[in-house]
Amino acid sequence: MQVRIGIHTGTVVIGDVGGGANREQQDYRFTYAWSRMLRDQALFDLGQREKGMAELETGFENTRALSTKLMDPWFAGVLASVKIDNAETGEAKVLLQDAFDTVVETGTTYPLQILHCLKGEIALKEAWTARHKVNAYESFMTAASIAHAHGSRAIELRATVGMVTSRRGQPEFAAAMSSIEDTVAYFTPSEDS
């Protein structure tokens, strides 16, 4: 058995390490693409909306060229999140549908929690009918359930806040509030901590 740590990436490979330079180069390109997308999202969030959006769209297409099918849903989620914030819900829906299709194709479940959160956020943005609010609530509830099962507390909190937001002024508001109290309790320091 061999162990190799990538010089540029810090990637640890245990076992067969054949073609190491090529694998390390692939890992480096992926890491670089991911960091660029997060930087571009920050540009958008900090007020450079046009530049951030243009860079994100270019980055998303570049990451697809890397053939990182398992990561495509995450990248699509970053871009969809910005599209939602920019009131481009139609384009965000297309990105999310593509991401859900990729999840089914690859069999990976980890992106599902954030994708369902984003689906709920789109439904809230479009909440001109009671049905949209119900769709939002159902998406957030699904996201919270998956996040809880995966131990992703931050996404679980985001989803439960969405559940409460979607039920505001509804009879189910109290039930939504009880779910957020349990999640918030996890983040609240106790005397034992």
Helices and strands as residue ranges (DSSP letters): E 3-5, E 12-14, H 20-45, H 49-65, H 72-85, H 89-106, H 112-125, H 130-150, H 153-167, H 173-187
